[in-house]
Amino acid sequence: GGTADKDTAWGFETTRAALNFSGTLAGVAFYNARLDWSPYNGNGTGLSNSPLEWAYGGWHINDNWSASIGRQKMDVMRGFMVNAEDQQAIERSSYNYYWASSQISNGVKFNGNWDQFRMNAMFSNGATSAAGVGNNNYQANVHGWAITGRGEWLLQGDWGQFDKIGSTSGGTEGVLLGVGGGYLRGPQASTAGAGNSADTNWLASADLSYQADAWNCYGSVSYQRTNTGVAGAPDRDSVGFEVGCGMYLDDANELYSRWQ
């Protein structure tokens, strides 16, 4: 790179600048779109290789069910689902970005919400672009597809307090258990050569979050089986975990730690 002959490098950057538009129409339909500019997009640490991060619309079918269609997250892991501005640290951990489901894809999603349980199920294009992320047209899909989903049990507290990672000073006690998984079938043509397929992944993940007055703890563990689809290339089993805790020293300052 440009600093290869330098012992040190310094400068400024705009790590993330985003414009988010969301709302409801007539109390039944809803929409959500975000444009995101970051030097890390498309480099394995961002969500998109273009300014369009997500754009989808939907409608409430009844009091419990809703459906959405468009470019949206595969909601499998809580650490990936929570938006950047609601994370405890300045950025998600590398653990959250590693898994095949930690992507945004074009598809249709169904959401169910009840007092103590909520879930989602999504059928999508999966990872269909050369970089594994992006907003390609349907012709770039090449028979890749994915089925992903997640269930969450509210064991204590209310849903709103888990819209972000961490707790607040003066917050109430809450416990959330989540389990997600999916199957992502890779495109049938790849740079590996004719007759080969891209990666196909099975994955499962579980997480537990606890919040109390001025402190919180959470943990997540994930497993993924990757079938490479390339002759002579070995399949891979991946296991990962993340744990974190935070404690407010006063109303304005929090001390937190994370291990992955």
C-alpha positions in Angstrom: 0.0 0.0 0.0 0.9 3.6 0.1 2.5 3.3 3.6 4.7 0.2 2.8 7.9 2.2 3.2 6.8 4.0 6.3 7.3 3.0 9.9 4.2 4.8 11.0 1.1 6.3 9.3 -1.5 8.7 10.5 -4.5 10.6 9.2 -8.2 11.1 9.5 -11.1 9.2 8.0 -14.9 9.1 8.0 -15.4 5.6 9.4 -19.1 5.7 8.7 -21.6 8.2 7.4 -25.1 7.0 6.9 -28.5 8.4 5.8 -31.4 6.3 7.0 -35.0 6.8 5.9 -37.9 4.8 7.6 -41.5 5.2 8.4 -45.0 3.9 8.0 -47.8 4.5 5.5 -51.4 4.4 6.7 -50.3 2.5 9.8 -50.1 -0.7 7.7 -47.2 -0.5 5.3 -43.6 0.4 6.3 -40.3 1.1 4.6 -36.6 1.3 5.6 -33.7 2.4 3.5 -30.1 3.3 4.3 -27.2 4.8 2.4 -23.8 4.2 4.0 -20.4 5.5 3.0 -17.4 3.9 4.6 -13.8 3.1 3.6 -14.4 -0.5 4.8 -17.4 -1.4 2.7 -16.6 -4.4 0.5 -13.4 -5.2 2.3 -14.7 -7.9 4.6 -15.5 -5.6 7.5 -18.4 -3.7 6.1 -21.9 -4.6 5.1 -22.0 -3.5 1.5 -19.7 -2.8 -1.4 -22.0 0.1 -2.6 -23.6 3.1 -0.9 -26.9 1.2 -0.7 -26.8 -0.8 2.5 -30.5 -1.9 2.6 -33.8 -0.9 1.1 -37.0 -2.7 1.7 -40.7 -2.2 2.2 -43.5 -4.3 3.8 -46.8 -4.5 5.4 -48.4 -5.7 8.6 -50.6 -8.7 7.8 -52.3 -8.8 11.2 -51.4 -8.0 14.8 -48.7 -10.7 14.9 -47.4 -11.1 11.4 -45.6 -8.9 8.9 -43.9 -9.4 5.6 -41.1 -7.4 3.9 -39.4 -7.6 0.6 -36.3 -6.0 -0.8 -32.6 -5.8 0.2 -32.4 -6.5 3.9 -30.3 -8.3 6.6 -30.3 -12.0 7.2 -31.4 -11.8 10.8 -29.6 -14.7 12.4 -27.2 -13.3 15.0 -28.2 -10.5 17.4 -24.7 -8.8 17.2 -25.2 -8.4 13.4 -28.8 -7.5 13.6 -28.3 -4.5 15.9 -27.5 -1.4 13.8 -24.0 0.2 14.0 -25.3 3.2 16.0 -26.7 0.9 18.7 -23.6 -1.2 19.3 -21.8 -1.0 22.6 -18.4 -0.5 21.0 -17.5 1.7 18.0 -17.8 -1.3 15.7 -19.0 -4.9 15.7 -16.5 -7.6 16.5 -14.8 -9.6 13.8 -16.7 -12.6 15.1 -20.0 -11.1 14.1 -18.8 -10.5 10.5 -17.3 -14.0 9.9 -20.4 -16.1 9.3 -22.1 -16.7 6.0 -25.4 -15.3 7.3 -23.8 -11.9 8.3 -24.8 -10.3 5.1 -27.5 -8.3 3.4 -29.3 -9.9 0.5 -32.4 -9.4 -1.7 -35.3 -11.6 -0.5 -38.6 -11.8 1.3 -38.9 -12.1 5.1 -41.7 -13.0 7.4 -41.7 -11.7 11.0 -43.9 -12.9 13.9 -44.2 -11.0 17.2 -45.9 -12.0 20.4 -45.6 -10.9 24.0 -42.7 -13.2 25.0 -41.5 -14.6 21.7 -40.7 -13.3 18.2 -39.2 -14.9 15.1 -38.3 -14.4 11.5 -37.8 -16.5 8.4 -36.2 -15.3 5.1 -35.8 -16.7 1.6 -33.2 -14.8 -0.3 -30.5 -14.8 -3.0 -27.9 -15.5 -0.4 -24.4 -14.5 -1.1 -24.5 -13.9 -4.9 -21.9 -11.4 -5.8 -18.2 -12.0 -6.4 -17.3 -10.2 -3.2 -19.9 -12.0 -1.2 -21.8 -8.8 -0.6 -23.4 -6.2 -2.8 -26.6 -5.4 -4.6 -26.5 -7.3 -7.9 -29.3 -7.9 -10.4 -31.1 -11.1 -10.5 -29.0 -12.5 -13.4 -25.9 -12.5 -11.0 -27.7 -15.0 -8.7 -26.7 -18.1 -10.7 -28.9 -20.4 -8.7 -27.6 -19.3 -5.3 -30.2 -19.1 -2.6 -30.5 -19.1 1.2 -33.1 -19.9 3.9 -32.3 -18.2 7.2 -34.2 -17.6 10.4 -34.1 -16.8 14.1 -36.3 -17.2 17.2 -36.1 -15.0 20.4 -37.5 -15.6 23.8 -38.0 -12.7 26.2 -37.4 -14.3 29.6 -37.5 -11.0 31.5 -37.9 -7.3 30.7 -39.4 -5.7 27.6 -38.4 -5.9 23.9 -37.4 -2.3 23.6 -34.5 -2.5 25.9 -32.8 -5.1 23.6 -32.9 -2.8 20.5 -29.3 -2.0 21.3 -26.2 -3.8 22.8 -25.7 -2.9 26.4 -27.8 -1.3 29.1 -28.3 2.1 30.6 -27.9 3.6 34.0 -31.2 3.2 35.8 -32.4 0.5 33.3 -34.6 -2.5 34.3 -33.5 -6.1 34.5 -34.0 -8.1 31.3 -33.0 -11.5 29.8 -33.1 -12.4 26.1 -32.3 -15.8 24.6 -31.9 -16.1 20.8 -31.3 -19.1 18.5 -30.8 -18.7 14.7 -29.5 -20.7 11.7 -29.6 -21.2 8.0 -28.6 -22.9 4.9 -26.9 -20.9 2.1 -26.5 -22.6 -1.2 -23.7 -21.1 -3.2 -23.9 -20.1 -6.9 -23.3 -23.0 -9.3 -20.5 -21.2 -11.3 -17.4 -19.8 -9.7 -13.9 -18.6 -10.4 -12.7 -22.0 -9.3 -13.5 -23.4 -12.8 -16.2 -25.0 -14.8 -18.2 -27.7 -13.1 -17.4 -26.4 -9.6 -19.7 -24.7 -7.2 -19.1 -21.8 -4.7 -19.3 -22.4 -1.0 -22.4 -23.9 0.5 -22.9 -23.3 4.3 -24.9 -24.8 7.1 -24.8 -22.7 10.3 -26.3 -22.4 13.8 -25.9 -19.7 16.4 -27.2 -19.0 19.9 -26.9 -16.0 22.2 -27.9 -14.9 25.7 -28.1 -11.3 26.8 -28.6 -10.0 30.3 -29.3 -6.4 31.3 -29.6 -4.7 34.7 -29.3 -1.3 36.3 -26.0 0.2 34.9 -24.4 -3.1 33.9 -24.9 -5.9 31.3 -23.4 -9.2 30.0 -23.9 -11.2 26.8 -22.5 -14.2 25.1 -22.8 -15.9 21.7 -21.6 -19.1 20.1 -21.8 -20.2 16.5 -21.0 -23.2 14.3 -20.7 -23.4 10.5 -20.1 -26.2 8.1 -18.7 -25.0 4.8 -18.7 -27.3 1.8 -16.3 -25.8 -0.7 -17.8 -27.4 -3.9 -14.3 -27.4 -5.4 -12.7 -30.7 -6.4 -9.8 -31.5 -4.0 -10.6 -28.7 -1.6 -11.4 -29.8 2.0 -14.6 -28.9 3.7 -14.4 -26.7 6.8 -15.9 -26.7 10.3 -15.8 -23.3 12.0 -16.6 -22.7 15.7 -16.6 -19.2 17.3 -17.7 -17.4 20.4 -18.0 -13.9 21.8 -18.5 -12.7 25.4 -18.8 -9.2 26.7 -19.7 -7.1 29.7 -20.3 -3.4 30.5 -20.6 -1.4 33.6 -21.5 2.3 34.0 -19.1 4.2 36.2 -21.5 7.1 36.4 -24.5 8.3 34.2 -22.2 9.3 31.3 -19.2 6.9 31.3 -19.3 3.1 30.7 -16.4 0.6 31.1 -16.8 -2.4 28.8 -14.8 -5.4 27.6 -15.2 -7.9 24.8 -13.4 -11.2 24.0 -13.9 -13.2 20.9 
